[in-house]
Amino acid sequence: MQNDIVKCGLTEQTDSRFVDTIEKEAYVWCEKGWKHDDHEHAHQRSQLTFVEEGYQYFHIDQKIYLVPQHHVIWIPSGKAHRITSEAKTVNLMVFLFKTVFDDDFYQNVCVFAVPTVLKEMLLYASKWNQLIEEDEEQDLFFKAILKSLPNFCRENSYLEIPVPSDVRLIPVCTSINSNFKYSLNTDELTEKAQMSVRSLQRIFKNETGITLQKYLQLVRILKSIELIDTGQYTLSQIAYKVGYQSLSAFTSSYYSIMKAKPKVKKLS
């Protein structure tokens, strides 16, 4: 069809579904300066996305997953997802698999930092970029990558931010997202949700699995990652911009979420 769009070798039709005409069991699609179209889509191939530069947000099943540089996200076949990013440059490697091994890992979304050995494997695989003809070495190599993923994946819930399904909580989340530099204004949030403080805290925890304060912390750290990506600010400046009164408080909060210390490029 004339309006069809080809992405990563798959043809996306107007209903946000993809037509897979590629017979190859698995292939990789590398792209510099990735462009986002901000709409939900799905395809009948499992997807492994490696963020080589920049960062991405994946919106899946009422959750927003952050995939920073040198992280991967695994998305099962048929799982609808939407992608956004404010990064200046996003360089991706997208691996698409027709079939997977019999393991629970492959049925769930997972985000994790890429260990050195897997990173080297992924980068080596770029030599088969956009190759859709059969290649025996590539086939064996991609099966090795696929087989190794459950062992590399760990519990990384710190990279996902929940989206409540209770519509009363949406204005609460919107307010925190807009005013993350400031301490929580409980009175204002209860007014937006039209419920008592106790009810708000209980329902929010039941809906999202985390407290309001933890939600604020997650938003602040995700915003700091966006600022780090720009390479325009020192860590002290970033700490202030996301609401922390000291660099040490920011560093401690960042480490508790990301399990690593924040690092920025030197200002030019």
N, C-alpha and C positions, 0 to 999 in steps of 0.2 A: 504494500500500500504506500501511497505517496507520503503520508504523514508518519510512517513508521520511522523510529529512531533506532540506530544500532549502537549498543553499548556493550563493551567488553565482548564483542563478537555475537551477542544475542540481539535479536530484533524486538524492540519494545513497541507494542501496538497501543492503540488509544485507550485501552482499558487498563493500562499499567501492568499488563502481563507480558511475559516474554515468550517468543517462539524460538525454540532451540533447534536449529538445523545442523548443528555441529555433531558429528558422530564420535569425535574424540572423547575418550573417557575423562580426561582432565586437561586443562590448559591454563596459561597465565597471561594476564593482560596488564602491562606496565604503562602508566600514564603520568606525565609531568603536568603540573598546573591543572589538577583535576577540577572540573566545573560541576557545581551542584545545581540540581533543578528543583529541589525541595518538594518532591511529591512522593507518596508512598508507592512502592512497587514490589513485585515478588517474581521469582523464577524457579524453575524446577531443577536447579543445581545448588548444591551446598557451596557456600562462599567463605573463603578465607581472605581477609583483607589485611595487608601489612602496610602501616603508615610509615613510609620512609622519611618523609619530611612533613611538618605541619601537625595538624590534629583534625579529628572528625567527631561529630556527634551522630550516633545512630539512634533513631527513635523506633523502638520495637516493643510491642505489647505493654503499653503504659509505663515504659521505662526509657530513660535517656542514657545511653552508654557513651562514655568518653573514651576515645581511642587516641591517645597521644602519640607522638613520634616514637618509633621503635616498639610499638605495641601491635598486636593483631587482634582481630575479632573474628570469631567463628559464628556463622549464621546458617542454621539448618535449611535444607531445601524446602521451598514453599513458604518460608517465613517472610511475611510482609515487613518492609523496613523503609525508613525515610532517612536521608542524610543531610546534615547541615554543617557549616563551618564558617568561621570568620577569619580563618588563617589566611595570610597573604599568599602563601604558596602551599599546595597540598600535592605531594607526590606519593602515588599509591602503587602497590602490586596487588592485583586481584586474582586469586586462584579459584577456579570453578570446577567442582567435582560432580560427575554424574551419579556415581555410587560411592558409598562409604562403608567402613567396616561395621561389624555388629558390636557396638559399644554405646552405652548411654550417653557418653560425651557428645557424640555427633548429633544428638537430638535436642541439644540445648545451646542457647547463646552463651558464649564465653569470651571474655576479654582478658588478655594477660601480656605482661612484658615479655619481649622476645629474648631468650638467652642467647649467648654468643653463638653456640653451635647451630641453633635454628636460624639465626640471622644470616649466617654464612650460607646455609642451605638455600634460604629464600633468595639471597642475592645471586647465588650461582644459577638459580633457576631462571633468572632474567634473560639468560642467553636463548631461551625458548619463547621469548616475548611474541605473542600473537601468532604463534605457530599452531595451526589447526590440522596439519597433516600428521599422520602417525609417525612416531619416533620412539624406538624401543628404549633407549637410554632415558629419555624424558619420562616415559610411562613408569619405568621402575623407580626413578628418582622421586616423582610426585607421589607414588604409593608410599615411599619411605617417609616423606614429609607428612602425609596424611596419617600414617600409622603412629608417628611420633607425637602427635598433638595431645592426646590425653595425658601423656606423661609430663608434658611441658606445662599444661594448664593447671593453675592453682585457683583457690577461691579468691576472686578479685572483685567482690561486691563494692569495694571502695570506688570503683570506676563507673558505677551506675547510680543514677539519681531517679528515684521513683516519682511517678506521676499519679496522684490519687484519682480514683474513679468517681468519688463523691464530689458532685459539682460545687458543693458549698466550700470545698477546700481549694478550688482553683484560684479564687481571688487571693487566698492566703499565700499560695505559692507564688503568684504573680507579684504580690507586694514584697515578698522576701527577695525575689529575683531582681526587683527594681531598686530595693533599698538595702542591698547586702552590705554596704559600707557601715551601716548603723546597727546598733543593738536591736534585738527584737522588741517591738512595741506591742506587747500582749493585748493591751486595750484596743488598739487599732485593728489587730488581727481578729479578735473576737467579734468586733463590730462587723468586719467584712464577712465573717462566717456566720454571723447571727446565731451565736451559741455562747455558752459560758466558757470561762477559761478551762475549767476541768473537762468539759465535754470536748472542747477543741483539742486539748492535749491527748485525750484518750482516743478520739476518732482519728486524729492525724497519725498517731502511732499505729493504730490498727490498720489503717489504709496503706501506709508507706513502709511500716516496719522500723521507722526511725523517729526520733523526737524532733520538735521544731528547731531546737538548738543544733542538732546534728545536721538537719537539712540546711540551715544557714551556713554551717561549716563547710558542707559539701559544695554549696554554691560559691562560696568565697574561694575555695581551692580551685574549682574549675575555672573561675574567672582569672585567677592568678596564672593558670596554665596558658590561657589566651594571651595574657600580657607578656609572659615569658617568651612566648612564640614570636612576638614582634621584635624582640632584641633591642627595644628602645629604652628600657628602664633598668635601674639597679634593683636588687632584691628589696632594699629598704623602701624604695619608691613603690614597688609592687605591694609590699606589706601594707603601706598606708592606703593605697588605692583600693584595696579589697577589705579594709576595715580593721586592720590590726594596729595596735598602738606601739608595737615594737617589732623589730626584726626577729628577735628570739621567739616571741609568741607566734609569729607567722611560720617560722621554720619548724617549730614544734608541731603546730597544727598540720602543716603540709606533710611532714614526715608520718604523722599518725594516719593520714589518709593514703598517701602515695607509697609509703614504705621506702622512701628515698629522699635525700635532701634536695631542695630546689637549686637549680643551676641556671645561670643566664649567660648569654654571650657578652663579651666586653663591648661597651659602647664605642662606636666609631667616632 
